[in-house]
Amino acid sequence: MAVVAALLIMLLYTDTAVTDIARYAAYVVGCLTLPGMLIYRALRGTPHTFAEDAAVGTAVGLVLEIPMFALASMTELSWLRWAGAAAIVVAFVATPGLRRHLRPGGYQRVPILWSWAVAAVTIYFLGYLTAVFLQPNQPLPHGRSQLYLIDELYFLSLVGEAKHHFPLTTPAVAGESLPYHWFSFAHMANASLISGVDTTTVMFRLALPVIAVLCVVLLAVVGWRVSGRAWVGAVAAGLTFAVGQLTIGVNGNVPGDVMVYFSWTSLSVLYGTAMTLPLIMAVADRLGGNAKQLPLGKAGAWVLLAGFALASPGAKSTIVPVVLGGVALVFLVQLVRRRLTRTTWLVIAALVGAQLVALVAIYHFQAQSLQLGPIDILRNYLVSSTERPWWKQAGIAGLMVIGYLISIQLRLIGIPILLVLRKFRPWTDVEWMLLGGLASGTAAILLLWHTSWSQYFFMCTAFPFGAILSATGLVALVEQRRLSQRTVIAISVYAVLVAMALGFGLPKLFAPIHVSETAYKQMLPVFQAAVVVFAVAGLTALAIWLASRRHGWLKGAAAVAALSVIATAGLSRMMWDARKYANAGTTFHIEVSPERATAARWLRDHSDPDDVVATNAHRVTPEAVPGWSLSYWMSALTERRFLVESWGYTPTATRIAGERHQYGPPGDFWDPDLLARNDAAIMQTTAEGISWLREQDVKWVMVDRRFGTESAVLARYATLQWSSADIMIYELKG
């Protein structure tokens, strides 16, 4: 209830209408959580906790939503969007054999401190999202212009596309295919269509915080389920969603945190996480765990594994490869031990099969410019004005990799502890699977190249694997040392206070590193922070060891306290990020005025979803650099397809950038004749040009006069339907 209250307060604080909140909540509960929870209860074996039923059930609801969305879109029967969920509920109410799942018993008792710990992590994460995303963004500009992150408007255009068309294409360039993980945008479109809440409100207010809550709870219950220890889940959730990267102050090269930063700058990340975590649980259940683990049930686990494996590639393309990497390590360990099991083969076959289906049905055999590029992710740290000897460059590269991994993965300090404890607590296939998932994501981010730095998303997918494993190590150490609850609470409070002190004290202790410094020195803050953190951890261990001679309740607490200081050292990082880097700054944005937004909404309300629009605006601003053909505000707010709006994020542009090994989108359009004829029809209008527009199914022309005034001749062939200072909207005659 505390989380629900916090979520409600945050939504009201950001001026979200109560009616929108109520309608969206009804959609989530009625179309996702309730039907999904009933299906999950029927599939799983022994009941675990209500939190697990609700969280995993909601994820199941997200999986079930996609085929119903596709069916409703293809048949144009809108009632099918919610009919599937209703049919499931009716079936469980009407069928005696299923009715017992409406009110199951046998739940495990949930520790009250566990509940409060998970709630605290959730509220902290929600506070971060409110400060960095919800508060800075108006769903629609009112009273003042809004700087939107370019990516967000592109995503919004895909939500509008999913709302009106299936299969989806790229709305900014009519007819351009969309081999992309589009399930998250279909989810938001479906939410808007069922609830009646506008797409802008769904995306900029409601969808993200709800999915965020789901992901925190999912990680908490999945960590508990796969380890057999409640606190593993709570600690893993904290390491993932509350503790940030280790840097001093604000380092633009390492924004916020890999996991939480991309959770709002790339809206498919959390949606993908909601698919990844139940898949981890199902795979772990099939591989087998320790004696404390509660099995899902053989048939049910296979159904869940297959369902999430098939849905995951459409949520995020990195999910199945990372999970497959985890299972591959299990296979290797079993091969070395000569204990290969049929189950491992079956899990690999299921994952490979799901990826092949996605490769054909979703990605159309396209790699989207992903290539081999060792440590390309660190290229900004390795540039030099003078040529270095190979051995020196290799040494610097090695240090940069170490610094980068310290920054991202210091929170995973529990993993080496778990390795040390192997002689007391032998590893099962589950631990090897988690380690393999983390290793595959780490290898991908360090070895791959992408024109838009999308190799980051492998780490986003892999991090929960490492968080669960690290939490397992920390909890195992606490159990081995037999620390009391009072001692653990005291250590936790101390670690949080130290983390806050470090976060605000380190920037004052060290001089800031300026961009003008030698490139590799940009990583120096990570090493400086690490030295201080390990020094504080060492002093903490020494002080507690000395104090334990007098105070028995501290006996065995020294190592746990030191590791807690290290694991939580980045706790204040997200506060810095929210304060200094809200909405990702202002450098990669597009300004939309209330007048432009009103014009776009007018066109949406007075046109048919199948109408195609032509425009003369293809850049962020008239002065934008040539590569920035990234203006998506028109297609985002009109929810209409454009003949040519912008092409920077299209699959074809991404492929071309990959072929050129170019960072960022290409400035030139791959079909210059199409672009020239589009612009000429507006700026040098002729009868032939208008006839050509009609052949392209164009019905509307939206002119942005900042990019040039339309031809006076256009008025002969089109009726001016809207005019403002900058925007003119014409409807073609005939």
Beta strands, then each sheet from edge to edge (+ up, - down):
strand 1: 146-149
strand 2: 169-170
strand 3: 176-177
strand 4: 371-372
strand 5: 448-449
strand 6: 589-592
strand 7: 612-615
strand 8: 641-642
strand 9: 698-704
strand 10: 718-723
strand 11: 727-732
sheet 1: 1+ 6-
sheet 2: 2+ 3-
sheet 3: 4+ 5-
sheet 4: 8+ 7+ 9+ 11- 10+
end
